[in-house]
């Protein structure tokens, strides 16, 4: 008997289902955490108490939902879980558990330090600009905040986003609340839908989102007292709008360049994109010691080409065009355009 391709797929899925175990989700996360602890005990041991408290508070979904998640993981290796947390008799909170899978052997502080010091530039990942100082101000800052050196180096190497999100939350940056960091799993509050869903929203709402995006670009550049953060993923799928709080939120910080503010000259410089579509960049430009307007450039690019591209407002479109192009004879830097845009969007 010959099976049609559709029938064959069904048979294969049914065969796979026989081998799948529908585990309680708290057990899945506990196993992940124990696996991470074996990878680097010094990195995560301090997280155990808080993480196990979160695991116990997870509301168990139906067996069908868990089974469907197990099936999807066979085809999509991104481990992203939508969860509800809280006592059964109370209203639950929605959160997202995002796990990053890595290939690594047992790691110690010395091996982590050596690997990080020998790390080459990683466009699209985390990059910490080197300084003339013997010890890194950013690492010193995290040490003072209570993080163990092993965990600092581990997250800088493999996934800086959970650690950096937690710090920026404390500094009132527009990021989702962090419930817990458990090894390579980050539990954070549900942050709303991505900006991809708002391209045809009402004009007033899009203007408000645009205003917040410009503010965010400035806050990343100036708002972290001792450091400047250059986001290299200022895109619509990395930004959400929480309709309950009416806030734009940045949901991932893995693609950033971190610069010590003391290492910059204070002199502003216009960012010159490399040839190509979208945001093109050279990591070394961010570490040059100049105060770049790259975050503002990306915000204006996103607004001009995506969120506000069909808005019938000549003055607004002209300002966005000037902000993006920033021609030499008309523009020294984009910060003034950012303030002009905020003023216009507020009116």
C-alpha positions in Angstrom: 0.0 0.0 0.0 1.3 3.4 -1.0 0.6 6.4 1.3 0.0 9.9 0.0 2.4 12.5 1.2 -0.2 14.1 3.5 -1.1 10.7 5.0 2.6 9.9 5.5 3.1 13.0 7.5 0.2 12.1 9.7 1.6 8.6 10.3 5.0 10.1 11.2 3.5 12.6 13.6 1.4 9.8 15.3 4.6 7.7 15.6 6.4 10.6 17.2 3.5 11.2 19.6 3.9 7.8 21.0 7.4 8.7 22.2 6.6 12.1 23.6 6.2 12.4 27.3 3.8 15.1 28.5 5.7 16.4 31.5 4.5 19.1 33.9 6.0 22.3 32.8 7.5 23.0 36.1 9.4 19.8 35.7 10.6 20.8 32.3 12.0 24.1 33.6 13.5 22.4 36.6 15.3 19.9 34.3 16.6 22.8 32.2 17.9 24.6 35.3 19.7 21.5 36.6 21.3 21.0 33.2 22.5 24.6 33.2 23.9 24.2 36.8 25.9 21.2 35.6 27.3 23.4 32.8 28.4 26.2 35.2 27.6 25.7 38.9 29.3 29.0 39.9 27.2 30.9 37.3 23.7 29.9 38.5 23.7 28.4 42.0 22.5 31.7 43.5 19.4 31.7 41.3 18.0 28.4 42.7 15.7 29.7 45.4 14.0 32.3 43.3 13.7 30.0 40.3 12.2 27.1 42.2 9.7 29.6 43.6 8.7 30.6 40.1 8.5 26.9 38.9 6.1 26.1 41.7 3.9 29.1 40.8 3.5 28.1 37.1 -0.1 27.1 36.3 -0.2 23.9 34.5 -1.8 24.0 31.0 -3.9 21.3 29.6 -2.3 18.0 28.4 -3.3 18.9 24.9 -1.5 22.3 25.0 1.6 20.6 26.4 1.5 17.9 23.8 1.2 20.5 21.0 4.2 22.4 22.4 6.2 19.2 22.4 5.2 18.5 18.8 6.2 22.1 17.7 9.6 21.7 19.3 10.3 18.8 17.0 10.2 21.3 14.1 11.0 24.6 15.7 13.9 24.6 18.1 13.2 28.0 19.5 12.1 27.3 23.1 9.5 29.9 23.8 6.8 29.1 26.3 3.6 31.2 27.0 2.8 30.7 30.7 0.4 31.8 33.4 1.7 32.2 36.9 0.0 32.7 40.2 -2.1 30.9 42.9 -5.1 29.1 41.4 -7.6 31.1 43.4 -6.3 34.4 42.1 -6.0 36.1 38.8 -3.0 34.9 36.9 -0.2 36.9 35.2 0.9 36.2 31.7 4.5 35.7 31.1 7.0 34.4 28.5 9.8 32.0 29.1 12.5 32.3 26.5 15.4 29.8 26.5 18.6 30.0 24.5 20.2 26.7 23.6 23.9 26.7 23.3 26.6 24.1 22.6 29.2 24.3 25.4 31.2 22.1 27.8 31.7 22.6 31.5 32.8 26.2 32.1 34.7 27.9 34.9 35.4 31.5 35.7 38.9 31.3 34.2 37.7 29.6 31.0 34.9 32.1 30.6 37.3 35.1 31.1 39.7 33.7 28.5 37.0 33.0 26.0 35.5 36.5 26.4 38.9 38.2 26.2 39.7 36.4 22.9 36.3 37.0 21.5 36.2 38.8 18.1 33.7 41.4 17.0 30.2 39.9 16.8 27.9 42.0 14.6 24.4 41.1 15.6 25.4 39.9 19.1 26.7 41.6 22.3 29.9 43.6 22.1 31.6 45.3 25.0 33.9 48.1 23.8 37.4 47.7 25.3 38.8 50.6 27.4 42.3 51.7 28.5 41.4 50.8 32.0 42.8 47.5 33.5 39.3 46.4 34.5 36.1 46.9 32.6 33.8 49.6 34.1 30.8 47.6 33.0 31.9 44.4 34.7 32.8 46.4 37.8 29.3 47.9 37.7 27.7 44.5 37.5 29.9 43.2 40.4 28.7 46.1 42.5 25.1 45.2 41.7 25.7 41.8 43.2 26.3 39.6 40.2 28.9 36.9 40.5 31.8 37.2 38.1 31.2 33.8 36.6 27.6 34.6 35.7 28.6 38.0 34.3 31.1 36.5 31.8 28.7 33.6 31.0 25.9 36.0 30.0 28.2 38.3 28.1 29.4 35.4 26.1 26.1 33.6 25.5 23.1 35.8 26.1 23.4 39.2 27.7 19.7 40.1 27.3 18.3 38.6 30.6 20.9 40.3 32.7 20.8 43.6 30.9 16.9 43.6 30.9 16.9 43.2 34.6 19.2 46.1 35.1 17.4 48.4 32.7 14.1 47.6 34.4 15.5 48.9 37.6 16.5 52.1 35.8 12.9 52.6 34.4 13.8 51.7 30.8 10.8 50.6 28.8 11.4 46.8 29.0 9.2 44.0 30.2 9.3 43.1 33.9 11.6 40.2 34.7 10.2 37.5 36.9 13.4 35.4 37.1 16.6 34.5 35.3 17.2 30.7 35.6 20.3 29.7 33.8 19.6 30.1 30.1 15.9 30.6 30.6 14.5 34.1 31.1 11.0 34.6 32.6 9.5 37.9 31.7 6.1 39.6 31.6 4.0 39.4 28.5 4.7 42.7 26.7 2.0 42.9 24.1 2.0 42.5 20.3 5.0 43.5 18.2 4.8 46.8 16.1 4.2 44.7 13.0 0.5 44.6 14.1 0.2 48.5 14.2 1.1 49.5 10.7 -2.6 50.2 9.9 -3.6 51.4 13.4 -5.3 54.8 13.9 -3.1 57.8 13.2 -3.1 59.1 16.8 -1.9 55.7 18.1 0.9 55.5 15.5 2.0 59.0 16.4 2.1 58.1 20.0 4.1 54.9 19.3 6.5 57.0 17.1 7.0 59.6 19.9 7.9 56.8 22.3 10.3 55.3 19.8 12.2 58.6 19.5 12.3 58.9 23.3 13.7 55.4 23.5 16.4 56.1 21.0 17.6 59.0 23.1 17.3 57.1 26.4 19.5 54.3 25.1 22.1 56.9 24.1 22.0 59.1 27.2 19.9 57.4 29.9 22.3 54.8 31.3 24.4 57.0 33.6 27.8 55.5 33.0 27.3 53.7 29.7 25.9 54.2 26.2 23.9 51.5 24.7 23.8 51.1 20.9 21.0 48.8 19.9 21.7 47.0 16.6 18.2 45.4 16.4 15.9 48.5 16.5 13.3 46.7 14.4 9.5 46.2 14.5 9.7 42.6 15.7 11.9 43.6 18.6 9.5 46.2 19.9 6.0 45.8 21.2 3.1 48.0 22.4 1.5 47.1 25.7 -2.1 48.2 25.3 -2.8 48.1 29.0 0.0 50.4 30.0 0.1 52.3 26.6 3.9 51.8 26.5 6.3 50.8 23.8 8.6 48.0 25.1 11.9 46.7 24.0 11.8 42.9 24.3 15.3 41.7 23.4 18.7 43.2 24.2 21.0 40.5 22.9 22.2 42.6 19.9 23.8 45.6 21.5 27.1 47.4 21.7 28.0 48.7 25.1 30.3 51.7 25.4 31.7 53.2 28.6 30.6 56.9 28.6 33.9 58.0 30.2 35.7 56.7 27.1 33.8 59.0 24.8 35.0 62.5 24.0 31.6 64.0 24.4 31.7 65.3 20.9 28.7 64.2 18.9 29.1 62.6 15.5 26.7 61.7 12.7 26.4 58.0 12.1 27.3 57.0 8.5 25.6 53.8 7.5 27.4 51.3 5.3 26.1 50.4 1.9 23.1 48.1 1.9 19.5 47.9 3.0 18.2 48.5 6.5 20.6 49.3 9.3 24.2 48.5 8.3 27.0 49.1 10.8 30.6 48.6 11.7 31.1 47.6 15.4 34.4 49.5 15.5 32.5 52.8 14.7 30.6 52.5 18.0 33.8 52.0 19.9 35.6 55.0 18.3 35.2 57.3 21.3 32.6 59.5 19.6 29.0 60.1 20.7 27.1 58.6 17.8 23.5 59.3 16.8 23.0 55.7 15.5 20.0 54.9 17.8 18.2 58.0 16.5 19.0 57.1 12.9 17.4 53.6 13.4 14.3 55.1 15.0 13.8 57.5 12.1 14.4 54.8 9.6 11.8 52.6 11.2 9.3 55.4 11.3 9.9 56.6 7.7 10.0 53.2 6.0 7.5 51.3 8.2 5.3 52.7 10.9 4.5 56.2 9.4 5.3 55.7 5.7 1.7 56.3 4.5 0.8 59.1 6.9 -0.4 62.2 5.1 1.7 64.8 6.9 4.1 66.7 4.8 6.1 68.3 7.6 6.4 65.0 9.5 7.6 63.2 6.4 10.1 65.9 5.6 11.6 65.7 9.2 11.9 62.0 9.0 13.6 62.2 5.6 16.1 64.7 6.9 16.7 62.6 10.0 17.5 59.5 8.0 19.5 61.1 5.2 21.2 63.8 7.3 23.1 65.3 4.3 26.4 66.9 5.1 25.6 70.4 4.0 22.3 70.4 6.0 23.0 68.2 9.0 25.7 67.9 11.6 23.9 65.3 13.7 20.5 63.8 14.2 19.8 64.7 17.8 18.2 68.0 17.0 15.9 66.3 14.5 14.9 63.9 17.3 13.8 66.7 19.5 12.0 68.4 16.6 10.1 65.2 15.9 9.1 64.8 19.5 7.8 68.4 19.6 5.8 67.8 16.4 4.4 64.5 17.5 3.4 66.0 20.8 1.4 68.8 19.1 
